[in-house]
Amino acid sequence: MGALPVFRWRLAPDGYATRRQLRALGLRPGGQDVAAQLERPRRRRGPLVAYLYRVDLAKPVRPMTDARRAALAAANRARRLCPACRRDAGYVIPAALGTCVPCAYPGPPGPEGSTRP
């Protein structure tokens, strides 16, 4: 395989698309190799690079099956489960905290969190 064709940012010819653009069209690369690349120059660092795939060789996105949907739901449920209190937080627990917000930042002791007797 020779060198990839390189296009400037926003100047790629028709028939090429990034992964995101393919996904928006309901397509996937489907095992094809990168066909070209875009380069966006930057001032103090190397250029930003985006890989392009041929649209005519792209395949349709695989449909979501019941088993894949169940696996995705289980994975999302696990991301909401607090490891400290074992409750469903109702949101994805931030990796920076590692626990739900009430476990990470417990309130002051006393009834309803007040500090007055």
NORSULPE-V748440 format. One record per pair of residues at least 6 apart in sequence whose ideal C-beta (glycine too) atoms are under 7 Angstrom apart, sorted by the first residue. I is the first residue (numbers start at 1). J is the second residue. If there is no record, write none. Layout:
i=I j=J
i=I j=J
This chain:
i=4 j=34
i=4 j=36
i=4 j=37
i=5 j=36
i=6 j=37
i=6 j=39
i=7 j=36
i=7 j=38
i=8 j=39
i=9 j=38
i=9 j=39
i=9 j=40
i=12 j=36
i=12 j=38
i=12 j=52
i=15 j=54
i=15 j=55
i=15 j=56
i=16 j=35
i=16 j=36
i=16 j=52
i=16 j=53
i=16 j=54
i=16 j=55
i=17 j=52
i=17 j=53
i=17 j=55
i=18 j=50
i=18 j=51
i=18 j=52
i=19 j=29
i=22 j=28
i=22 j=29
i=22 j=53
i=22 j=58
i=26 j=60
i=26 j=61
i=27 j=58
i=27 j=59
i=27 j=60
i=27 j=61
i=28 j=58
i=28 j=59
i=28 j=61
i=29 j=53
i=29 j=58
i=30 j=57
i=30 j=58
i=30 j=59
i=32 j=53
i=32 j=54
i=32 j=57
i=34 j=51
i=34 j=52
i=34 j=53
i=35 j=52
i=35 j=53
i=35 j=54
i=36 j=52
i=37 j=49
i=37 j=50
i=37 j=51
i=37 j=52
i=38 j=49
i=38 j=50
i=38 j=52
i=39 j=47
i=39 j=49
i=40 j=47
i=40 j=48
i=41 j=47
i=42 j=48
i=79 j=92
i=79 j=93
i=80 j=88
i=80 j=89
i=80 j=90
i=80 j=91
i=80 j=92
i=80 j=93
i=81 j=88
i=82 j=89
i=82 j=93
i=82 j=99
i=82 j=100
i=82 j=103
i=83 j=99
i=84 j=99
i=84 j=103
i=85 j=100
i=85 j=103
i=89 j=100
i=93 j=99
i=93 j=100
i=97 j=104
i=107 j=113
i=108 j=115
